[in-house]
Amino acid sequence: MENIEEELREQFFEAFSPATYPISNQMDLVPTLPNGMSTRFESGDFSMTVIELSMRLSDKQDFPYETVEDLIEDLIDGMKEKGII
């Protein structure tokens, strides 16, 4: 799982770091996504679009986010709590 988590952290950073922080909601991230709402994150057996991720983790996100690192930490923590990774 460490490898999957590490790969996803890198993919999230690449996709979300271009946003202008602080961000106040998920829509602030859309312009940064390489394939818009169809952007897919993949590692090992894990594969999920940003829309699927958003829907499954909506209760684990705590907007606004001051930094990309804070956002990524909540995403990873939420994925672990829900058994996604």
TAGI-V116434 format. One line per field, one symbol per residue. phi: phi as a letter, one per 40 degrees, with the letter a starting at -180 (. if undefined). psi: psi as a letter, one per 40 degrees, with the letter a starting at -180 (. if undefined). burial: + if it has 9 or more other C-alpha atoms within 8 Angstrom, else -. A space follows every 10 residues. Layout:
phi: ???
psi: ???
burial: ???
This chain:
phi: .dccccccdc cccccbcccc ccbbaccccd cccdbfccdb bbafccaacc ccccccbdcb cbccbcbccc ccccccdccc dcgcb
psi: dddddddddd dddddedeih iiieiddedd eehdfaeehh hihbehhhid ddddddedee igiihdiddd dddddddddd defd.
burial: ---++-+++- +++-+++-+- --+----+++ -++--++-+- +++--+-+++ --++--+--- +---+--+-+ ++-+++-+++ ----+
